[in-house]
Amino acid sequence: IGADNSVIPTVMRWERPSMGRYKCNIDVLFSSARNRVGIAMCIRDCEGCFVLAKTMSITPLCNVDKGEALGLLYAINWVHDLQLEGVDFAPASKKMVDYFHKGGNVSEFGDVDGWLS
């Protein structure tokens, strides 16, 4: 926040994963008009080359924290189904990234198990 209480934008730049690893970026979008949560996932290799992407949507609309947790969960399941190893996950939500770096319990993002059936 600037001296005049204005928000100073932060420039985000994609960072490569370590040599021999992949990176899965996850973004979640919310549409109250459509009562849907959109989830986008993209895997790139250590050179930054595109490997694979997936999009999906779920209903009904949920709160942001639960949607972000679901996005990460679906991305983990997708990578597991692909049998791809050495993948770093990068959710777009700073709150979620900070939370996991602190060693938090994902249950605080809500009951996501009920959404998987």
C-alpha positions in Angstrom: 0.0 0.0 0.0 1.4 3.4 -1.0 1.8 6.4 1.2 -1.6 7.7 -0.1 -3.3 4.4 0.8 -3.5 3.4 -2.8 -2.9 -0.2 -3.8 0.4 -0.8 -5.5 0.2 -3.6 -8.0 2.6 -6.5 -7.7 4.1 -7.8 -11.0 3.9 -11.6 -11.0 6.2 -13.6 -13.2 6.1 -17.3 -13.9 9.1 -19.1 -12.4 10.5 -22.3 -13.8 10.5 -25.5 -11.7 13.8 -27.1 -10.8 15.6 -29.1 -13.5 13.8 -32.3 -14.3 10.5 -31.2 -12.6 7.2 -30.0 -13.9 5.0 -27.1 -12.7 1.2 -27.2 -12.6 -0.3 -23.7 -12.4 -3.9 -23.6 -11.2 -6.4 -20.8 -11.5 -10.0 -20.7 -10.3 -12.8 -18.4 -11.5 -16.2 -17.7 -10.0 -19.4 -16.9 -11.9 -22.4 -16.0 -9.8 -24.4 -15.5 -13.0 -23.8 -19.1 -14.1 -23.6 -20.5 -10.5 -20.3 -22.2 -11.5 -16.7 -22.4 -10.5 -14.2 -22.7 -13.3 -10.9 -24.4 -12.8 -7.9 -24.1 -15.2 -4.7 -26.2 -14.9 -1.6 -26.0 -17.0 1.6 -28.1 -16.8 4.9 -26.9 -18.1 8.3 -28.5 -18.0 11.6 -27.1 -16.5 12.3 -25.2 -19.8 8.9 -23.5 -19.6 7.5 -25.6 -22.5 3.8 -26.4 -22.5 3.0 -30.0 -21.6 -0.7 -30.3 -21.0 -3.7 -28.3 -19.9 -7.2 -29.0 -18.6 -10.3 -26.9 -17.8 -13.4 -27.9 -15.9 -16.3 -26.4 -14.1 -18.3 -27.4 -11.1 -21.6 -26.4 -9.6 -22.9 -24.9 -7.4 -20.9 -21.8 -6.8 -19.0 -21.9 -3.5 -16.9 -19.4 -1.5 -13.4 -18.4 -2.7 -11.5 -20.4 -0.1 -13.4 -23.6 -0.9 -13.1 -23.0 -4.6 -9.3 -22.5 -4.4 -8.9 -25.7 -2.3 -11.0 -27.6 -4.8 -8.9 -26.3 -7.7 -5.7 -27.6 -6.0 -7.4 -30.9 -5.1 -8.6 -31.5 -8.7 -5.2 -30.6 -10.1 -3.5 -33.1 -7.7 -6.0 -35.8 -8.8 -5.4 -35.0 -12.5 -1.6 -35.2 -12.2 -2.0 -38.5 -10.2 -4.3 -39.9 -13.0 -1.6 -38.9 -15.6 1.0 -40.8 -13.5 3.2 -37.8 -13.8 5.9 -37.5 -11.1 8.0 -34.6 -10.0 5.3 -31.9 -10.2 5.2 -28.7 -8.2 1.8 -27.2 -7.8 1.3 -23.4 -7.9 -2.2 -22.2 -7.0 -3.0 -18.6 -8.0 -4.3 -17.9 -4.5 -1.6 -16.3 -2.4 -3.7 -17.1 0.7 -3.6 -20.8 -0.1 0.2 -20.8 -0.9 0.9 -19.0 2.4 -1.3 -21.3 4.2 0.5 -24.5 3.1 3.9 -22.9 3.6 2.8 -22.5 7.3 1.9 -26.2 7.5 -1.8 -25.5 7.8 -4.6 -28.1 7.7 -6.6 -28.0 4.5 -9.8 -28.8 6.4 -9.9 -25.1 7.3 -10.8 -24.4 3.7 -14.1 -26.2 4.2 -15.4 -29.7 3.6 -14.2 -30.4 0.0 -14.8 -34.2 0.2 -18.5 -33.8 -0.4 -17.8 -32.1 -3.7 -15.8 -35.0 -5.2 -18.7 -37.4 -5.6 
